Amino acid sequence: MTAWLSDWYPWIKALHIISVIAWMTGMLYLPRLFVYHAESEPGSQQSETFKVMERRLLRAIINPAMIASFVFGIALLATPGIAEWDAGWLWVKLACVVIGLGGIHGLLSRWRRAFAEDRNTHSVRFYRYMNEVPTVLMIVIVVMVVVRPF
């Protein structure tokens, strides 16, 4: 039933990489927008501009890229002979993607909504630190996939 995935494997892998790049781009840029937005006065023209930018980034790029990343990632896992289910690196990677990146994605969505409603409670420093979380997760994921340390 899943044998056709083997024929399409290079395309699925390419589409997975493309969607991950798009997802990570947005996940790295949105917290940076939050840094600048947190510095602006609620209700100001600058704040309203950031609201539009953040909403469009999340809805037009980050959300679709995350969905595509998961769809193509699941297709890769379903491809016969590809997934090494007994390998520790795969489980670390999956945990970092699902729990780590999925979790930060949810938090970014929540914080965007708070900004949209002029009820942000976090500092500029907080968003600067949170801007590093997707980067650290990305490093762990890439090392797991490329180096496969265990």
C-alpha positions in Angstrom: 0.0 0.0 0.0 2.8 2.4 0.8 5.2 1.1 -1.9 4.4 4.1 -4.2 6.1 6.3 -1.6 9.5 4.7 -2.5 9.1 5.9 -6.1 8.3 9.4 -4.9 10.8 9.5 -2.0 13.2 12.1 -3.5 10.3 14.5 -4.2 8.8 14.0 -0.8 12.2 14.5 0.9 12.8 17.7 -1.2 9.3 19.1 -0.3 9.9 18.2 3.3 13.2 20.2 3.4 11.6 23.1 1.6 8.7 23.3 4.0 11.0 22.9 7.0 13.1 25.8 5.7 9.9 28.0 5.3 8.7 27.0 8.8 12.0 27.7 10.5 12.3 31.1 8.7 9.0 32.2 10.1 9.7 30.7 13.6 13.0 32.7 13.7 11.5 35.9 12.3 8.2 36.1 14.4 9.9 36.4 17.8 12.1 39.1 16.3 9.0 41.0 15.3 7.8 40.6 18.9 11.0 42.2 20.2 10.3 45.3 18.1 6.5 45.2 18.8 7.1 45.0 22.6 9.1 48.2 22.2 6.3 50.1 20.6 3.4 51.8 22.3 0.1 49.8 22.2 -2.3 51.4 19.8 0.4 53.3 17.9 0.7 53.2 14.2 3.9 51.2 14.6 2.1 48.7 16.9 -0.8 48.3 14.4 1.7 47.7 11.5 3.4 44.9 13.6 0.0 43.3 14.2 -0.6 43.0 10.5 2.9 41.7 9.8 2.7 39.1 12.6 -0.7 37.9 11.5 0.3 37.6 7.9 3.5 35.8 8.7 1.8 33.3 11.0 -1.2 32.6 8.7 0.4 32.8 5.3 3.8 31.2 6.0 4.4 29.6 9.4 1.1 27.7 9.7 1.1 26.3 6.1 4.8 25.5 6.3 4.3 23.6 9.6 1.4 21.6 8.1 3.4 20.7 5.0 6.4 19.8 7.2 4.3 17.4 9.2 2.6 15.9 6.1 5.8 15.3 4.2 7.6 14.1 7.4 4.9 11.6 8.0 5.1 10.5 4.4 8.9 10.0 4.8 8.3 7.9 8.0 5.7 5.8 6.1 8.1 5.1 3.2 9.2 1.5 3.3 12.8 1.0 4.5 13.4 4.7 5.5 12.5 5.0 9.1 14.9 3.4 11.6 12.3 2.9 14.4 14.9 1.4 16.8 17.3 4.3 16.4 17.5 6.7 19.3 18.3 9.7 17.1 15.0 9.4 15.3 13.1 9.6 18.6 15.1 12.6 19.8 14.4 14.3 16.4 10.7 13.5 16.6 10.5 14.8 20.2 12.2 18.0 19.2 9.9 18.5 16.3 6.6 17.6 17.8 7.0 18.7 21.4 9.7 21.4 20.9 8.9 23.1 17.6 5.2 22.3 17.8 5.1 23.7 21.3 7.0 26.9 20.5 4.7 27.3 17.4 1.7 27.2 19.8 3.3 29.7 22.1 4.1 32.1 19.2 0.5 31.9 18.1 -0.7 32.7 21.6 1.7 35.6 21.9 0.6 37.0 18.5 -3.0 36.9 19.7 -2.0 38.8 22.9 -0.2 41.5 20.8 -3.3 41.7 18.6 -5.5 42.4 21.6 -2.9 44.8 23.1 -2.4 42.6 26.2 1.2 41.6 25.8 2.8 40.9 29.3 6.3 39.9 28.2 9.4 42.0 28.0 11.7 42.7 25.1 14.3 40.6 26.8 11.9 37.7 27.1 11.3 37.7 23.3 15.0 37.9 22.7 15.6 34.7 24.6 12.6 33.0 23.0 14.0 33.9 19.6 16.8 31.4 20.4 14.6 28.4 21.2 13.8 27.5 17.6 17.5 27.8 16.7 18.6 25.5 19.5 15.9 22.9 18.5 16.9 23.2 14.9 20.6 22.5 15.7 19.6 19.4 17.7 17.4 18.2 14.9 20.0 18.6 12.2 22.7 16.9 14.3 20.3 14.0 15.0 19.5 13.6 11.3 23.0 14.1 9.8 25.3 12.7 12.5 22.9 10.1 14.0 24.9 9.9 17.2 22.9 6.9 18.6 
